[in-house]
Amino acid sequence: MRRLLLSLAIAVSVSIPMFSAQITAPERPASTKAARMHIIKGPVLESATDHSAIIRWTTNTGSSAIEHSVVHYGTDPKNLSRRAESLNRWNQNLPYMIHRVSVMNLTPQTTYYYTVESVRGDGTPLGGRSNTINQFTTRQHQ
């Protein structure tokens, strides 16, 4: 019995190091760490209804594993005080990130103006902010 327990103890002690792994956040390649995020496509209106819209844009990279895509909007292009955001997770196998944000509780047949940006969870800007103010009009209520 002692011999069996000793054999089992040796087998366990040998196999444990083979299966242990240190779990850490994946490192980004040095070349993409230095690159500043910027918009490479969009922003565009993907769709609109009488009470909602989806805004989409693409940035050159993800900047962190988790970030927020933000749309600043309003009915006056000089007052984009309303905000809609969506949590994104960066797929590190892709050299770009597609951002999609749903803007809800809109008024039918109303023109809205907007800009977009990417921020960390704490609100720190990551780059990828639009330089122009875009617009869309919601549909008539059916």
C-alpha positions in Angstrom: 0.0 0.0 0.0 2.9 2.4 0.9 4.5 1.6 -2.4 1.2 2.5 -4.3 0.9 5.8 -2.4 4.5 6.7 -3.0 4.0 6.0 -6.8 0.9 8.1 -6.8 2.6 11.0 -5.0 5.5 10.9 -7.5 3.1 10.8 -10.5 1.1 13.8 -9.2 4.2 15.9 -8.4 5.6 15.2 -11.8 2.4 16.0 -13.7 1.4 19.2 -11.9 4.2 21.3 -13.3 3.4 20.2 -16.8 -0.2 21.6 -16.5 0.5 24.8 -14.5 0.5 28.0 -16.5 0.7 31.6 -15.6 -2.3 33.6 -16.7 -1.5 37.1 -17.8 -3.0 39.6 -20.2 -1.6 39.0 -23.7 1.1 41.5 -24.7 0.6 43.4 -27.9 3.4 43.5 -30.4 5.7 46.4 -29.9 4.8 47.8 -33.4 1.1 48.2 -32.6 1.7 49.5 -29.0 3.3 52.6 -30.5 0.7 53.2 -33.1 -1.9 55.8 -32.2 -5.5 54.7 -32.8 -7.3 56.6 -35.6 -10.5 56.1 -37.6 -9.9 54.4 -40.9 -13.5 54.1 -42.0 -16.7 56.0 -41.2 -18.4 57.0 -39.0 -21.6 56.2 -40.9 -25.2 55.6 -40.1 -25.8 51.9 -40.3 -29.5 52.1 -39.7 -32.2 54.3 -38.3 -35.8 53.9 -37.1 -38.2 56.4 -35.7 -36.7 56.1 -32.2 -33.2 54.7 -32.6 -30.1 54.6 -34.8 -26.9 52.6 -35.1 -23.6 54.4 -35.8 -20.6 52.4 -37.1 -16.9 53.2 -37.6 -13.6 51.3 -37.8 -10.3 52.2 -36.1 -6.9 51.0 -37.2 -6.3 48.9 -34.0 -7.8 48.1 -30.7 -6.0 50.1 -28.0 -6.7 48.0 -25.0 -8.4 44.6 -24.4 -11.6 46.3 -23.3 -12.7 49.8 -24.4 -15.8 51.8 -24.9 -17.1 53.2 -28.2 -18.9 56.5 -27.7 -21.3 58.6 -29.8 -21.7 62.3 -28.7 -25.0 63.6 -30.2 -27.7 66.2 -30.1 -30.2 68.1 -32.2 -27.9 71.1 -32.3 -24.4 70.7 -33.9 -23.0 73.1 -31.4 -24.4 71.1 -28.4 -23.6 67.4 -28.6 -24.3 66.9 -24.9 -26.0 63.5 -25.2 -24.0 60.4 -25.1 -24.4 56.7 -26.1 -21.8 54.1 -25.7 -21.0 50.4 -26.2 -18.5 48.2 -24.6 -16.1 46.5 -27.0 -13.6 43.7 -26.7 -10.6 43.9 -29.0 -10.0 40.8 -31.1 -6.2 40.8 -31.0 -6.1 38.6 -34.2 -7.4 41.6 -36.2 -5.5 44.8 -37.1 -8.7 46.8 -36.8 -11.7 47.2 -34.6 -15.3 47.8 -35.8 -17.3 50.0 -33.4 -21.1 49.9 -33.3 -23.2 52.0 -31.0 -27.0 52.0 -30.6 -28.5 55.4 -29.9 -31.9 55.0 -28.3 -34.9 57.0 -27.2 -34.8 59.4 -30.2 -37.6 61.6 -31.5 -39.2 60.7 -34.8 -38.5 62.9 -37.9 -35.7 64.7 -36.1 -32.2 65.5 -37.4 -29.4 64.6 -35.0 -25.7 65.5 -35.2 -22.9 63.4 -33.8 -19.2 62.7 -33.4 -17.6 59.5 -32.2 -14.6 58.4 -30.1 -13.0 55.5 -28.3 -12.3 55.6 -24.5 -11.0 53.3 -21.8 -13.4 52.1 -19.2 -12.2 55.0 -16.9 -13.1 57.6 -19.6 -9.5 58.2 -20.8 -9.5 59.0 -24.5 -7.7 56.5 -26.7 -7.7 58.4 -30.0 -10.0 57.5 -32.8 -12.1 60.6 -32.4 -13.9 61.9 -35.5 -12.9 65.4 -36.7 -16.2 66.1 -38.4 -19.8 66.4 -37.2 -22.1 64.0 -39.1 -25.9 63.9 -39.1 -28.8 61.6 -39.6 -32.6 62.0 -39.5 -34.9 59.5 -37.7 -37.9 58.1 -39.7 -41.4 59.3 -39.4 -43.4 57.5 -36.7 -45.5 54.7 -38.3 
